[in-house]
Amino acid sequence: MFVGDKETLKTFILNYHNYVNDVEKEVSADDFFMLNDDVELYSHTDNHIYMNELEILVDRICTQRELILFLLLRSGRSSKDIAQIFELSVNRINQLTNQLIDKIIENKEWLNG
């Protein structure tokens, strides 16, 4: 399920926090065990699985600072907030973000292997 396009991957990471806070539908016990295509229990499960795979990849290939940057980005923190945390400029954070995305894409075969 790897997204090889830099902008799509960046958008996924930056918007991931929106999936985390989604509340899943309440399903009765009777409906839970019914084979019914109308019941959608876990609408963002694939997104969560993919993000877990990305986090494992980042943990293996990146520095501690890059891992922290990744975790802050996926949690929805703004570039301005991250710049304050790292005591860097917003432009530098944007550069580091782009470098991180490039590094993930360069090592994507790890996810597929």
C-alpha positions in Angstrom: 0.0 0.0 0.0 3.0 2.3 -0.3 2.4 5.8 -1.7 5.3 6.6 -4.0 4.2 10.1 -4.8 6.0 12.6 -2.5 3.0 15.0 -2.2 0.5 12.3 -1.6 2.7 10.7 1.1 3.3 14.1 2.7 -0.4 14.9 2.7 -1.2 11.5 4.3 1.3 12.0 7.1 0.2 15.6 7.7 -3.5 14.6 7.8 -3.2 11.4 9.7 -4.2 13.0 13.0 -7.7 13.4 11.5 -8.1 9.6 11.3 -6.9 8.9 14.8 -9.7 11.0 16.4 -12.4 9.4 14.2 -15.1 7.7 16.3 -16.1 4.3 14.9 -19.8 3.5 14.6 -21.5 1.8 17.4 -22.6 -1.7 16.3 -25.0 -3.9 18.2 -23.9 -7.5 19.1 -26.5 -8.9 16.7 -25.1 -6.8 13.8 -21.5 -7.5 14.6 -21.8 -11.2 13.7 -23.9 -10.6 10.6 -22.3 -10.9 7.2 -23.5 -7.6 5.9 -21.7 -5.3 3.5 -23.7 -2.3 4.7 -22.0 -2.3 8.1 -18.7 -0.5 7.9 -16.9 -1.1 11.2 -13.4 0.2 10.7 -13.3 2.8 8.0 -9.7 3.8 8.5 -8.0 0.5 9.5 -5.8 0.5 6.4 -4.6 4.0 7.2 -3.6 2.9 10.7 -1.8 -0.1 9.4 0.0 1.9 6.8 1.0 4.5 9.4 2.3 1.8 11.7 4.4 0.5 8.8 5.7 4.0 8.1 6.6 4.5 11.7 8.6 1.2 11.8 10.4 2.3 8.6 11.2 5.7 10.0 12.5 4.2 13.2 14.8 1.9 11.3 16.2 4.4 8.7 16.1 7.8 10.4 17.9 9.7 13.1 16.3 10.3 16.5 15.6 13.9 15.4 13.9 12.7 12.2 11.8 10.3 14.1 10.6 13.0 16.5 9.9 15.2 13.5 7.8 12.4 11.9 5.9 11.8 15.1 5.1 15.5 15.5 4.0 15.8 11.9 1.7 12.8 12.1 0.1 14.1 15.3 -1.0 17.3 13.5 1.5 19.8 14.9 2.1 22.8 12.6 5.5 23.7 11.1 5.5 26.7 13.3 5.0 24.6 16.5 7.7 22.2 15.4 10.0 25.1 14.6 9.6 26.3 18.2 10.2 22.9 19.6 13.4 22.4 17.6 14.4 26.0 17.9 14.7 26.3 14.1 13.0 28.4 11.5 9.8 27.3 9.8 11.7 27.2 6.5 14.2 24.8 8.0 11.5 22.6 9.3 9.9 22.5 5.9 13.3 21.5 4.4 13.7 18.8 7.0 10.2 17.5 6.3 10.9 17.3 2.6 14.2 15.5 3.3 12.3 13.0 5.6 9.7 12.3 2.9 12.5 11.8 0.3 14.3 9.4 2.7 11.0 7.4 3.2 10.5 7.1 -0.5 14.1 6.1 -1.2 13.6 3.2 1.3 10.1 2.2 0.4 11.2 -1.3 -0.7 11.6 -2.1 2.9 7.9 -1.8 3.4 7.1 -4.0 0.4 9.7 -6.6 1.3 
